[in-house]
Amino acid sequence: MVTITTGIFAGMDDTVLRAQLTAAQLALIQLQSGQSNVSMSYAQGDGAKSITKKVGSVGECTALILQLKRALGIAPAGRRPIRFIRR
């Protein structure tokens, strides 16, 4: 278990973020299949805090997924630069 130290998810454990990533990906699938009433919730380990967010669009859900992936360090790397070789 690793605690995220930077960004908007600072202080959260990576296991919690991975669970939220799975929930966000499932929410995206439901949104894209026409089920627009999707909600995701987060409850901290001691149960003291709870946040519920309804995702209104595919763009918002995709942005959340990318933020979670970046925080976990599993965001896809960009393409490497194309270099031309002169011969």
Biotite code that builds the C-alpha atoms (Angstrom):
import biotite.structure as struc

atoms = struc.array([
    struc.Atom([0.000, 0.000, 0.000], chain_id="A", res_id=1, res_name="MET", atom_name="CA", element="C"),
    struc.Atom([1.493, 3.292, -1.159], chain_id="A", res_id=2, res_name="VAL", atom_name="CA", element="C"),
    struc.Atom([0.148, 6.721, -0.244], chain_id="A", res_id=3, res_name="THR", atom_name="CA", element="C"),
    struc.Atom([-0.002, 9.293, -3.018], chain_id="A", res_id=4, res_name="ILE", atom_name="CA", element="C"),
    struc.Atom([1.967, 12.392, -1.966], chain_id="A", res_id=5, res_name="THR", atom_name="CA", element="C"),
    struc.Atom([1.265, 14.935, -4.719], chain_id="A", res_id=6, res_name="THR", atom_name="CA", element="C"),
    struc.Atom([-1.657, 16.204, -6.762], chain_id="A", res_id=7, res_name="GLY", atom_name="CA", element="C"),
    struc.Atom([-5.343, 16.306, -5.995], chain_id="A", res_id=8, res_name="ILE", atom_name="CA", element="C"),
    struc.Atom([-5.298, 12.729, -4.691], chain_id="A", res_id=9, res_name="PHE", atom_name="CA", element="C"),
    struc.Atom([-2.543, 13.389, -2.119], chain_id="A", res_id=10, res_name="ALA", atom_name="CA", element="C"),
    struc.Atom([-3.021, 11.401, 1.071], chain_id="A", res_id=11, res_name="GLY", atom_name="CA", element="C"),
    struc.Atom([-5.010, 8.617, -0.554], chain_id="A", res_id=12, res_name="MET", atom_name="CA", element="C"),
    struc.Atom([-3.805, 5.029, -0.755], chain_id="A", res_id=13, res_name="ASP", atom_name="CA", element="C"),
    struc.Atom([-3.142, 3.515, -4.159], chain_id="A", res_id=14, res_name="ASP", atom_name="CA", element="C"),
    struc.Atom([-5.520, 0.633, -3.401], chain_id="A", res_id=15, res_name="THR", atom_name="CA", element="C"),
    struc.Atom([-8.366, 3.129, -2.975], chain_id="A", res_id=16, res_name="VAL", atom_name="CA", element="C"),
    struc.Atom([-7.398, 4.903, -6.193], chain_id="A", res_id=17, res_name="LEU", atom_name="CA", element="C"),
    struc.Atom([-7.311, 1.599, -8.077], chain_id="A", res_id=18, res_name="ARG", atom_name="CA", element="C"),
    struc.Atom([-10.819, 0.800, -6.821], chain_id="A", res_id=19, res_name="ALA", atom_name="CA", element="C"),
    struc.Atom([-11.994, 4.242, -7.933], chain_id="A", res_id=20, res_name="GLN", atom_name="CA", element="C"),
    struc.Atom([-10.349, 3.736, -11.325], chain_id="A", res_id=21, res_name="LEU", atom_name="CA", element="C"),
    struc.Atom([-12.327, 0.533, -11.785], chain_id="A", res_id=22, res_name="THR", atom_name="CA", element="C"),
    struc.Atom([-15.542, 2.295, -10.745], chain_id="A", res_id=23, res_name="ALA", atom_name="CA", element="C"),
    struc.Atom([-14.856, 5.172, -13.160], chain_id="A", res_id=24, res_name="ALA", atom_name="CA", element="C"),
    struc.Atom([-14.176, 2.780, -16.029], chain_id="A", res_id=25, res_name="GLN", atom_name="CA", element="C"),
    struc.Atom([-17.422, 0.931, -15.324], chain_id="A", res_id=26, res_name="LEU", atom_name="CA", element="C"),
    struc.Atom([-19.258, 4.262, -15.175], chain_id="A", res_id=27, res_name="ALA", atom_name="CA", element="C"),
    struc.Atom([-17.814, 5.192, -18.574], chain_id="A", res_id=28, res_name="LEU", atom_name="CA", element="C"),
    struc.Atom([-19.058, 1.924, -20.041], chain_id="A", res_id=29, res_name="ILE", atom_name="CA", element="C"),
    struc.Atom([-22.520, 2.561, -18.612], chain_id="A", res_id=30, res_name="GLN", atom_name="CA", element="C"),
    struc.Atom([-22.561, 6.105, -19.978], chain_id="A", res_id=31, res_name="LEU", atom_name="CA", element="C"),
    struc.Atom([-21.492, 4.986, -23.423], chain_id="A", res_id=32, res_name="GLN", atom_name="CA", element="C"),
    struc.Atom([-24.131, 2.263, -23.448], chain_id="A", res_id=33, res_name="SER", atom_name="CA", element="C"),
    struc.Atom([-26.898, 4.802, -22.843], chain_id="A", res_id=34, res_name="GLY", atom_name="CA", element="C"),
    struc.Atom([-27.386, 4.523, -19.091], chain_id="A", res_id=35, res_name="GLN", atom_name="CA", element="C"),
    struc.Atom([-26.948, 8.169, -18.135], chain_id="A", res_id=36, res_name="SER", atom_name="CA", element="C"),
    struc.Atom([-27.853, 7.853, -14.448], chain_id="A", res_id=37, res_name="ASN", atom_name="CA", element="C"),
    struc.Atom([-24.447, 6.831, -13.105], chain_id="A", res_id=38, res_name="VAL", atom_name="CA", element="C"),
    struc.Atom([-23.002, 7.673, -9.720], chain_id="A", res_id=39, res_name="SER", atom_name="CA", element="C"),
    struc.Atom([-19.631, 6.945, -8.142], chain_id="A", res_id=40, res_name="MET", atom_name="CA", element="C"),
    struc.Atom([-18.894, 7.258, -4.479], chain_id="A", res_id=41, res_name="SER", atom_name="CA", element="C"),
    struc.Atom([-15.817, 7.215, -2.277], chain_id="A", res_id=42, res_name="TYR", atom_name="CA", element="C"),
    struc.Atom([-15.763, 6.357, 1.381], chain_id="A", res_id=43, res_name="ALA", atom_name="CA", element="C"),
    struc.Atom([-12.562, 6.592, 3.381], chain_id="A", res_id=44, res_name="GLN", atom_name="CA", element="C"),
    struc.Atom([-11.433, 3.605, 5.430], chain_id="A", res_id=45, res_name="GLY", atom_name="CA", element="C"),
    struc.Atom([-12.866, 4.887, 8.712], chain_id="A", res_id=46, res_name="ASP", atom_name="CA", element="C"),
    struc.Atom([-16.163, 5.730, 7.006], chain_id="A", res_id=47, res_name="GLY", atom_name="CA", element="C"),
    struc.Atom([-16.015, 9.335, 8.190], chain_id="A", res_id=48, res_name="ALA", atom_name="CA", element="C"),
    struc.Atom([-15.928, 10.934, 4.745], chain_id="A", res_id=49, res_name="LYS", atom_name="CA", element="C"),
    struc.Atom([-18.050, 10.238, 1.731], chain_id="A", res_id=50, res_name="SER", atom_name="CA", element="C"),
    struc.Atom([-18.188, 11.976, -1.624], chain_id="A", res_id=51, res_name="ILE", atom_name="CA", element="C"),
    struc.Atom([-20.690, 11.190, -4.328], chain_id="A", res_id=52, res_name="THR", atom_name="CA", element="C"),
    struc.Atom([-20.406, 12.538, -7.836], chain_id="A", res_id=53, res_name="LYS", atom_name="CA", element="C"),
    struc.Atom([-22.727, 12.010, -10.720], chain_id="A", res_id=54, res_name="LYS", atom_name="CA", element="C"),
    struc.Atom([-20.874, 11.937, -13.981], chain_id="A", res_id=55, res_name="VAL", atom_name="CA", element="C"),
    struc.Atom([-22.736, 14.011, -16.513], chain_id="A", res_id=56, res_name="GLY", atom_name="CA", element="C"),
    struc.Atom([-20.763, 13.333, -19.651], chain_id="A", res_id=57, res_name="SER", atom_name="CA", element="C"),
    struc.Atom([-18.335, 10.944, -21.242], chain_id="A", res_id=58, res_name="VAL", atom_name="CA", element="C"),
    struc.Atom([-15.711, 13.719, -21.303], chain_id="A", res_id=59, res_name="GLY", atom_name="CA", element="C"),
    struc.Atom([-15.871, 14.247, -17.522], chain_id="A", res_id=60, res_name="GLU", atom_name="CA", element="C"),
    struc.Atom([-15.628, 10.521, -16.879], chain_id="A", res_id=61, res_name="CYS", atom_name="CA", element="C"),
    struc.Atom([-12.700, 10.146, -19.283], chain_id="A", res_id=62, res_name="THR", atom_name="CA", element="C"),
    struc.Atom([-10.908, 13.069, -17.617], chain_id="A", res_id=63, res_name="ALA", atom_name="CA", element="C"),
    struc.Atom([-11.365, 11.438, -14.201], chain_id="A", res_id=64, res_name="LEU", atom_name="CA", element="C"),
    struc.Atom([-9.973, 8.150, -15.510], chain_id="A", res_id=65, res_name="ILE", atom_name="CA", element="C"),
    struc.Atom([-6.901, 9.916, -16.919], chain_id="A", res_id=66, res_name="LEU", atom_name="CA", element="C"),
    struc.Atom([-6.343, 11.798, -13.627], chain_id="A", res_id=67, res_name="GLN", atom_name="CA", element="C"),
    struc.Atom([-6.528, 8.563, -11.652], chain_id="A", res_id=68, res_name="LEU", atom_name="CA", element="C"),
    struc.Atom([-4.142, 6.818, -14.048], chain_id="A", res_id=69, res_name="LYS", atom_name="CA", element="C"),
    struc.Atom([-1.650, 9.685, -13.806], chain_id="A", res_id=70, res_name="ARG", atom_name="CA", element="C"),
    struc.Atom([-1.807, 9.602, -9.995], chain_id="A", res_id=71, res_name="ALA", atom_name="CA", element="C"),
    struc.Atom([-1.179, 5.855, -10.039], chain_id="A", res_id=72, res_name="LEU", atom_name="CA", element="C"),
    struc.Atom([1.636, 6.182, -12.575], chain_id="A", res_id=73, res_name="GLY", atom_name="CA", element="C"),
    struc.Atom([-0.055, 4.019, -15.212], chain_id="A", res_id=74, res_name="ILE", atom_name="CA", element="C"),
    struc.Atom([-0.961, 6.740, -17.690], chain_id="A", res_id=75, res_name="ALA", atom_name="CA", element="C"),
    struc.Atom([0.035, 5.813, -21.220], chain_id="A", res_id=76, res_name="PRO", atom_name="CA", element="C"),
    struc.Atom([3.241, 7.386, -22.394], chain_id="A", res_id=77, res_name="ALA", atom_name="CA", element="C"),
    struc.Atom([3.136, 9.669, -25.380], chain_id="A", res_id=78, res_name="GLY", atom_name="CA", element="C"),
    struc.Atom([4.529, 8.647, -28.705], chain_id="A", res_id=79, res_name="ARG", atom_name="CA", element="C"),
    struc.Atom([8.229, 8.898, -29.063], chain_id="A", res_id=80, res_name="ARG", atom_name="CA", element="C"),
    struc.Atom([9.425, 11.585, -31.445], chain_id="A", res_id=81, res_name="PRO", atom_name="CA", element="C"),
    struc.Atom([9.850, 10.729, -35.091], chain_id="A", res_id=82, res_name="ILE", atom_name="CA", element="C"),
    struc.Atom([13.440, 11.249, -36.150], chain_id="A", res_id=83, res_name="ARG", atom_name="CA", element="C"),
    struc.Atom([14.619, 11.298, -39.697], chain_id="A", res_id=84, res_name="PHE", atom_name="CA", element="C"),
    struc.Atom([17.949, 9.767, -40.631], chain_id="A", res_id=85, res_name="ILE", atom_name="CA", element="C"),
    struc.Atom([19.914, 11.284, -43.485], chain_id="A", res_id=86, res_name="ARG", atom_name="CA", element="C"),
    struc.Atom([21.902, 8.902, -45.583], chain_id="A", res_id=87, res_name="ARG", atom_name="CA", element="C"),
])
